[in-house]
Amino acid sequence: MPELPEVEVVRAGLEPAVAGAEITAVTVWDERALTRHVGGAAHFEAELTGRTFRAVARRGKFLWMPMDAIGASSQPDGALVGHLGMSGQMLLRPSGAPAERHERVRIDLQHPRHGEVAVVFADQRTFGSLAIDALVPTPDGAPGGRGTDEAAVPTQVAHIARDALDPAFDAAAFRRALARKASAIKRVLLDQTVVSGIGNIYADEALWATRLHPETPASMLSTRTVNRLLAEVRAVLEKALAEGGTSFDAQYVNVNGQAGYFAHSLHAYGRTGEPCDRCGRPIVRVSFMNRSSHYCPHCQRLAG
């Protein structure tokens, strides 16, 4: 599943062509892409057409595009919310371009500077979704996420915590949350209500960098260790962003269909049996929450 770096790469790629663009047409090819939308394909198409996107925003793994209301009509301000799921892609294509493989929804735009362009939502496994949603104020009064100055988030995103790269992220609250949790530290890092945007890949990488065993109880971590972990989370996310995200197959690509190359910088995730870059011992893979953890049993020992 795409994590923060991959979704941020998509957001940044969409922004120049989408922010300020008017929606001229919407075509839903497959209603399975609207599982989070209240209403069917006809409602989705009608509610979007004629509106203008103000920005492209992201919190954690969620994207949203806040929209202007249409004049004095009954359509209120709202946002188009996107979640990529396991294999969702949001691609920029020339207006009238042939359909993409696994294309589910196409949104045709008219941008004041860039002209006509299409945003294509393609999804092989159909776990991703698009939806029109209302915006609600952020409790802390800070901007809702990366890419927007508005202190608002869609209702579907309101329960998602800020990510570690968000200027409004509350590090003290993060430390307090960990101190209250006896769960394994990796489980807490994957909890999107504690800190968002971290999935299996970047949790494994941050824990490797901090020399923490993934099963270490979060409440056992000292303040110094939590601070170091947070620093390593930020470092791995920023490095992955700089390298365009992590691509293991063709399912994650940026808006132009290009893969990221952070997979070449991984120290733990996906390196089962390979030597640890720190000590040379083999990286192991164990089952964890219906997925896997990758770590070095020599460098990342579980305290007894």
C-alpha positions as CSV (number, residue, x, y, z in Angstrom):
1,M,0.0,0.0,0.0
2,P,1.3,3.5,-0.8
3,E,2.6,5.3,2.3
4,L,3.2,9.0,3.0
5,P,6.1,9.4,0.6
6,E,4.3,7.8,-2.3
7,V,1.1,9.7,-1.7
8,E,3.0,13.0,-1.3
9,V,4.8,12.4,-4.6
10,V,1.3,12.0,-6.2
11,R,0.0,15.1,-4.5
12,A,2.9,17.3,-5.6
13,G,2.6,16.0,-9.1
14,L,-1.1,16.8,-9.3
15,E,-0.9,20.2,-7.8
16,P,0.3,22.3,-10.7
17,A,-2.3,20.9,-13.1
18,V,-5.2,20.7,-10.7
19,A,-5.1,23.7,-8.4
20,G,-7.3,26.4,-10.0
21,A,-8.7,24.1,-12.7
22,E,-12.4,23.9,-13.5
23,I,-14.0,20.4,-13.8
24,T,-15.5,20.2,-17.3
25,A,-16.5,16.5,-17.3
26,V,-16.5,13.5,-15.1
27,T,-16.8,9.9,-16.3
28,V,-17.2,7.0,-13.9
29,W,-16.4,3.7,-15.6
30,D,-16.6,1.5,-12.5
31,E,-18.7,2.4,-9.4
32,R,-16.4,0.2,-7.3
33,A,-14.2,3.3,-7.2
34,L,-16.9,5.1,-5.3
35,T,-17.2,2.9,-2.2
36,R,-16.6,5.8,0.2
37,H,-19.0,8.2,-1.8
38,V,-22.5,8.7,-0.5
39,G,-24.5,8.4,-3.8
40,G,-24.0,6.7,-7.1
41,A,-22.1,7.5,-10.2
42,A,-24.6,9.9,-11.6
43,H,-24.6,11.9,-8.4
44,F,-20.8,11.9,-8.3
45,E,-20.5,13.2,-11.9
46,A,-23.2,15.9,-11.4
47,E,-21.8,17.2,-8.1
48,L,-18.3,17.6,-9.5
49,T,-19.0,19.0,-12.9
50,G,-18.6,22.8,-13.1
51,R,-16.7,23.2,-9.9
52,T,-13.1,24.4,-9.4
53,F,-10.4,22.8,-7.4
54,R,-8.7,25.2,-5.0
55,A,-5.7,23.0,-4.0
56,V,-4.4,19.5,-3.7
57,A,-3.9,18.5,0.0
58,R,-2.7,15.4,1.9
59,R,-2.8,14.1,5.4
60,G,-1.2,10.7,6.0
61,K,-2.2,8.5,3.1
62,F,-5.3,10.5,2.2
63,L,-5.5,13.1,-0.6
64,W,-8.2,15.7,-1.0
65,M,-9.0,18.5,-3.4
66,P,-11.1,21.3,-1.8
67,M,-13.6,22.8,-4.3
68,D,-15.3,26.1,-4.7
69,A,-19.1,26.2,-4.5
70,I,-20.9,27.0,-7.7
71,G,-22.2,30.6,-7.4
72,A,-25.1,30.8,-5.0
73,S,-26.3,27.3,-5.7
74,S,-27.2,24.7,-3.0
75,Q,-23.8,23.0,-3.5
76,P,-21.6,23.8,-0.5
77,D,-17.9,23.9,-0.3
78,G,-16.5,20.4,-0.2
79,A,-13.7,18.3,-1.3
80,L,-12.9,15.3,-3.6
81,V,-11.2,12.8,-1.3
82,G,-8.9,10.1,-2.7
83,H,-7.4,7.0,-1.1
84,L,-5.1,4.9,-3.2
85,G,-5.7,1.6,-1.3
86,M,-3.4,-1.2,-2.4
87,S,-2.9,-0.3,-6.1
88,G,-4.7,3.0,-6.9
89,Q,-3.0,5.5,-9.3
90,M,-3.9,9.1,-10.0
91,L,-2.4,9.9,-13.4
92,L,-2.3,13.1,-15.5
93,R,-3.0,12.6,-19.1
94,P,-3.7,14.9,-22.1
95,S,-7.4,15.6,-22.7
96,G,-8.8,12.8,-24.9
97,A,-6.0,10.4,-24.3
98,P,-6.9,6.7,-24.6
99,A,-8.2,4.9,-21.6
100,E,-5.7,3.5,-19.2
101,R,-5.5,-0.1,-18.1
102,H,-7.7,-0.5,-15.0
103,E,-9.1,3.0,-15.5
104,R,-12.1,3.6,-13.1
105,V,-12.8,7.3,-13.2
106,R,-11.7,10.2,-15.5
107,I,-12.0,13.9,-14.5
108,D,-11.5,16.4,-17.4
109,L,-10.2,19.8,-16.4
110,Q,-9.6,23.2,-17.9
111,H,-6.7,25.0,-16.2
112,P,-6.3,28.7,-16.8
113,R,-2.6,28.4,-17.6
114,H,-2.1,24.8,-18.7
115,G,-5.3,24.3,-20.7
116,E,-7.1,21.0,-21.0
117,V,-5.9,18.0,-19.0
118,A,-7.4,14.8,-17.5
119,V,-6.9,13.2,-14.1
120,V,-7.3,9.5,-14.4
121,F,-8.0,7.2,-11.4
122,A,-6.8,3.7,-12.2
123,D,-6.9,0.8,-9.7
124,Q,-6.1,-2.8,-10.5
125,R,-7.3,-4.3,-7.2
126,T,-10.2,-1.8,-6.7
127,F,-9.4,-1.2,-3.0
128,G,-8.9,2.5,-3.6
129,S,-11.7,5.1,-3.7
130,L,-12.9,8.6,-4.6
131,A,-15.6,10.4,-2.8
132,I,-17.1,13.9,-2.4
133,D,-17.1,14.9,1.3
134,A,-17.8,17.9,3.5
135,L,-15.0,19.9,5.1
136,V,-14.8,20.4,8.9
137,P,-12.6,22.7,10.9
138,T,-9.3,21.3,12.4
139,P,-9.5,21.1,16.2
140,D,-6.1,22.8,16.5
141,G,-6.8,25.6,14.0
142,A,-3.8,24.7,11.9
143,P,-3.9,23.9,8.2
144,G,-5.5,20.5,7.5
145,G,-2.5,19.0,5.8
146,R,0.3,19.4,3.2
147,G,-0.7,21.6,0.3
148,T,-3.4,23.7,1.9
149,D,-3.6,26.8,4.1
150,E,-7.2,26.1,5.0
151,A,-7.8,24.9,8.6
152,A,-10.2,22.2,7.5
153,V,-10.2,18.5,6.6
154,P,-12.8,16.2,5.0
155,T,-14.9,14.3,7.5
156,Q,-13.5,11.1,6.2
157,V,-10.0,12.3,7.2
158,A,-10.8,14.0,10.5
159,H,-9.9,10.9,12.6
160,I,-6.4,10.6,10.9
161,A,-3.6,12.0,13.0
162,R,-1.1,14.5,11.6
163,D,2.1,13.0,10.1
164,A,5.6,13.4,11.5
165,L,6.5,15.9,8.7
166,D,3.5,18.2,9.3
167,P,4.6,21.5,10.9
168,A,1.7,21.2,13.3
169,F,2.6,17.7,14.4
170,D,2.6,17.6,18.3
171,A,5.7,15.7,19.3
172,A,4.9,16.0,23.0
173,A,1.5,14.5,22.4
174,F,3.1,11.7,20.5
175,R,5.4,10.9,23.4
176,R,2.5,10.9,25.8
177,A,0.6,8.5,23.5
178,L,3.5,6.1,23.4
179,A,3.9,6.2,27.2
180,R,0.2,5.0,27.6
181,K,0.5,2.1,25.2
182,A,1.7,-1.3,26.1
183,S,1.4,-2.5,22.5
184,A,4.4,-3.3,20.3
185,I,6.0,-0.1,19.0
186,K,5.5,-1.2,15.4
187,R,1.8,-1.6,16.0
188,V,1.7,1.9,17.4
189,L,3.6,3.3,14.5
190,L,1.0,1.8,12.1
191,D,-1.9,3.3,14.1
192,Q,-3.0,6.2,11.9
193,T,-4.8,7.8,14.8
194,V,-1.5,8.2,16.6
195,V,0.8,9.2,13.7
196,S,-0.3,9.0,10.1
197,G,1.4,8.1,6.9
198,I,3.6,5.2,8.2
199,G,3.0,1.7,6.9
200,N,5.0,-1.5,6.9
201,I,7.9,-0.3,4.8
202,Y,8.8,2.9,6.7
203,A,8.0,1.4,10.2
204,D,10.6,-1.3,9.5
205,E,13.1,1.2,8.2
206,A,12.7,3.6,11.1
207,L,12.9,0.8,13.7
208,W,16.1,-0.6,12.1
209,A,17.7,2.9,12.2
210,T,16.7,3.3,15.9
211,R,17.9,-0.3,16.7
212,L,14.5,-1.1,18.2
213,H,12.9,-4.6,18.0
214,P,9.4,-4.2,16.5
215,E,7.8,-6.0,19.4
216,T,9.2,-3.7,22.0
217,P,6.4,-2.3,24.2
218,A,5.9,1.4,23.4
219,S,5.4,2.3,27.0
220,M,8.9,1.0,27.8
221,L,10.7,3.5,25.6
222,S,12.5,6.3,27.3
223,T,11.9,9.9,26.2
224,R,15.4,10.0,24.6
225,T,14.6,6.8,22.6
226,V,11.2,8.2,21.5
227,N,12.9,11.4,20.3
228,R,15.4,9.4,18.4
229,L,12.7,7.2,16.8
230,L,10.8,10.3,15.8
231,A,13.9,11.7,14.2
232,E,14.5,8.5,12.3
233,V,10.9,8.4,11.1
234,R,11.3,11.9,9.7
235,A,14.6,11.0,8.2
236,V,13.4,8.0,6.3
237,L,10.3,9.7,5.1
238,E,12.2,12.7,3.8
239,K,14.8,10.4,2.1
240,A,12.0,8.4,0.5
241,L,10.3,11.6,-0.7
242,A,13.6,12.8,-2.3
243,E,13.9,9.5,-4.2
244,G,10.3,9.4,-5.4
245,G,8.9,6.8,-3.0
246,T,9.3,3.0,-3.0
247,S,8.2,0.9,-6.0
248,F,8.4,-2.9,-6.0
249,D,6.1,-3.3,-9.0
250,A,4.2,-1.2,-11.5
251,Q,1.3,-0.5,-9.1
252,Y,2.9,2.5,-7.4
253,V,3.8,5.2,-9.9
254,N,3.8,9.0,-9.9
255,V,1.3,11.1,-12.0
256,N,3.4,10.5,-15.1
257,G,3.6,6.8,-14.6
258,Q,7.1,6.7,-13.4
259,A,8.4,4.5,-10.5
260,G,10.2,5.7,-7.4
261,Y,13.6,4.3,-6.5
262,F,13.8,4.3,-2.7
263,A,13.7,0.5,-2.8
264,H,17.4,0.6,-3.5
265,S,18.0,2.4,-0.2
266,L,16.1,0.0,2.1
267,H,18.0,-1.5,5.0
268,A,15.4,-3.9,6.4
269,Y,12.1,-4.2,4.5
270,G,12.1,-6.8,1.8
271,R,15.7,-7.9,2.5
272,T,15.0,-11.3,4.1
273,G,18.3,-13.3,4.4
274,E,20.5,-10.5,3.1
275,P,23.3,-9.2,5.4
276,C,22.4,-6.3,7.7
277,D,24.1,-3.1,6.5
278,R,25.2,-2.4,10.0
279,C,26.5,-5.8,11.4
280,G,26.4,-8.2,8.5
281,R,24.1,-10.7,10.1
282,P,21.0,-11.9,8.1
283,I,17.8,-9.8,8.1
284,V,14.9,-11.9,9.2
285,R,11.2,-11.8,8.3
286,V,8.4,-12.7,10.9
287,S,4.7,-12.6,10.8
288,F,3.1,-9.4,12.3
289,M,-0.5,-8.3,12.2
290,N,-1.4,-10.3,9.0
291,R,1.7,-8.9,7.4
292,S,5.5,-9.1,8.0
293,S,8.2,-7.4,10.0
294,H,11.8,-7.3,8.7
295,Y,14.6,-6.6,11.2
296,C,18.1,-7.6,12.3
297,P,17.9,-9.9,15.4
298,H,21.4,-8.9,16.4
299,C,21.1,-5.1,16.2
300,Q,17.4,-4.9,17.2
301,R,17.3,-7.1,20.3
302,L,14.1,-7.4,22.4
303,A,14.9,-6.4,25.9
304,G,14.2,-9.2,28.4
